[in-house]
Structures are given as C-alpha cells and as structure tokens.
Amino acid sequence: MYEGPVQDLIDELGRLPGVGPKSAQRIAFHLLAADPADVTRLQEVLQRVKEGVRFCDVCGNVSEEERCRICRDARRDPTVVCVVEEPKDVLAVERTREFKGRYHVLGGALDPLSGVGPDQLRIRELLARIGTEDVREVILATDPNTEGEATATYLGRMLRDFPGLSVTRLASGLPMGGDLEFADELTLGRALSGRRAV
C-alpha cells in the first residue's frame, strides 16, 4: 500500500476493465514519472471525451454529433440492421468490410444476475426503429456467450411478429487456420449445425 494520492490513483486505475492491480501500479508510476505536458494532454483528452462524445440518436453508437457517421452515410443500406452489444462491436464488424448496412447498439446484454434486464438495454428503440423504418433484415450479432445467446434468443422472440422481417444470427464455428482436434465440442457442434452448401 502506498500513501495518499498515489494509492488513490492506483485504486482508480484498477477499477478500469482489464486493468489488474499490477497493471494499475505500473500505469500509476509511469504517470508519476511522465513529463507534465504528457499528463496534461491525457487530462485534456479525457475531459474532451466526457464533454464532447455522445451516443447516436438513431443507433446508439458513439458520435460527436446527433447522428454517427454510419447513420449519416447515404450509401449504407437502411433495410439491414446489425444488432450488437457495444460500440466496440461496431468497429469489429466494420473491420471485416463485409457489412454495408446500419447498426443498432444495445448497450450491453441481458444479465439478470447483474441486474441487466430488457429495460436497461436499447431494445424498445430497436422495436420502434423496425416499426417505423423499412427494415427487412435484422442480424443478431451478440457475443457467443451465455448473456449474448440469451439476448439473441429474447430478441428473436420479440422480432418474429414483424411481418416480412428476416431475423438472422451470425454463424459461429471454427476459426481460420484452426485444427479440428483442438476445437471444443460446443464450437464444433455449432460449426456442424451452421454448415452451408459448397
């Protein structure tokens, strides 16, 4: 344990996701040794993020304006909406350069044990959007874990009543370059059930 502000800094850094006690300590001592101009620049960037970044009124992605750049892009297909959990998932899908539609960010996944139910997510906004816009397909791109699967199942049930709406789920299976012998049963099972014609 360190004294005063140093320990406070370590404690606050340790609250960040993915930062353990050792990493928090390393970052804290790095900041202590850093040039004051570097620390000031970091402070200014943090302040600008808190003051200037908001969430898109349409999809919930991070944005500097009312609408994010994807929702403003007239070249994107508004009839296909990819539903993701977090803004970082938008970036992951965008990096594939395969998706040309629009997004809807839920703001998390259903997790009753942590108190996250449908009312804490942007599900109402999704249903309203589908009801008012000409959406023909919704791609459920939630994480392939317990919470993501529960969210996708819940959304699938909610969306099946919309006439003419196709609801699809991202395929899951084997990674490129992987060996079958090292795949777990669940992954291999999903790869088998999601197989396609060649």
N, C-alpha and C positions, 0 to 999 in steps of 0.2 A: 504494500500500500504506500502510495505517495501522499504528499501533503497538499491540501487546498486545491487550487485551480488545476494543477497537473492531474490529480486523481479525478477531478470533475470532468476534465477533457477526456481522459481515458474511459470513464464511465459512459459519457455521451457517445463517443465513437463506438464503443462496444454495443450500443443499442441499435446500430445500423445493421441491416440484414447482411449476412455473410461475413461480418467482422467479429472475430472472436477476441478474447482477452489479449492474446499475444499480438495480434494484428493491430488492435486498438492502441496498445502500448507503443508499438513501432511507429504508427502514424503520429501519435502524440509527440514523441521525441523528435520525429522528423520535423513537425511543425515548430517545435521549440528551437530547433537548430536552423530553420529556414530563414532566408532573407526576409526582412519585414515587408518588402514590396510584394513578395510572393504570397505572404499570408494576407495582405490587404487585398490583393487580386482575388484570392479564394473567397474572402468575405464578400466582396462586391458581386462576384458571380452567384454565390448562394443567395444574396439579397435580391438580385435581379430575377433569379428563378422563382423565388417566393412571391415576388411582386408582379412579374410580367408573364408568367406561364399560367395558362388556364386550360380547361378541358373543352373540346369542341362541342358546340351546342347540338350537333347532329349525331356524331358517332361516339363521343367521349374520349377521343384520342387527345394527347397533349397538343397545345396550339398556342400561338401568340395572339391569335385573332378569334372572332366568334366561331369561325369555321376553320378546320385544319386544311392543310394544302391538298390532302386527298379528296376531301369533300368538295373543295373548290375546283378541282380538276375536271373539266367537262369531258375529257377523254375517257374517264373511268366509267365503267358500266354500272349504272344505278340499279339495275334489276338483279344483281347478285351481291349479297351481303355476307361477309365472312365475320362470324361472331367469335371474338377472342376474349380472354380473361383480362389482360392488362395491356397498356400501351406498348410495352416491350415486345409483346407478341405480334403487334402490327409490323414492327421492324423485322422480326424473324420471317414473317410471310413475305414481306416486301423484298427481302434479300433473295428470295427464290426467283423473282422476276417472272413468275408464272401466273400470278393473280392480277386481274385487271379490273376488278370490281371495287366495291366500297367496303367499309368495315363498321363493326359495332363493338365497342369495348364495354364489357360488363362491369369492370371494376373489381373483379375477383371471381370466386367460385363458391358454390353452395358448400357450407361447412357448419352444420348445426352444432357441433361440439365447440366451435369457436364463436357461436352466436351469429353466423352469417347465413341469413335466410334470403328468400326471393326479394323481400322488401329492401334489403341492403344492396342489391345489385341493380343494374340498369335494365331490368327485364321489362318493366312497364314501358320504358322508352322504346325498346325494341318492338314490342307488340304494337305500339302506336305508330311507329315508323312503317311497319309492314302493312298496317291497316290504311295508311294514307298515301304511301308511295307505291309505285308499280314494281314491287319486288317479286321476282319469280323463283329465286333460289336462295336459301339460307344455308351456308356452310358452317357447321358447328366445329370450331377449331379450338376447343378447350383442351387442357392438358390431359394426357392419358394416365391420370392417377385417379384415386377414389373420388376426390372432390370434383375433378373435371368430368369424370364419367357421370356422376350424379347430376351435375349441371346440364350436361348434354342430354341426358335422359329426360330431365324435367322440361327443358326447352323443346325437345322433340314432342312431348305430350302437349305442350301449350300451343305449338305451331301446327299441329296436324289438322286443326279445324279451319285453317285458312284455305279457301278453295283455290286450286291451281298453283299452290306453293309447293315447291320441291325442297325437302329438307334432307341434307346430306351431312355425313360426318367424315372428317379426314381419315384416310386409311392409315393404319398403323401396322408395323411389321418389322422386317429385318433391315438393318442399316446397310448402305452400300459398303462393300469391302468386308462385310462380316462373314463369319463361318457359322453354318447351321449348328454344329456341335456345341457352340458357345452360347446359343440363344436360349433364353429361359422359356418355359412352357407357355406362359401367357403370350409373350411376343410371337412365338412360333405359331401358336393357335390363332392369333389374330391375323398373321400373315396368310395362313391357310384359308381362313374364312373370308378374307378380303381379296383373294386371288382374282385375276382378271384374264380374259382371253388374250392369246398372243397372235 
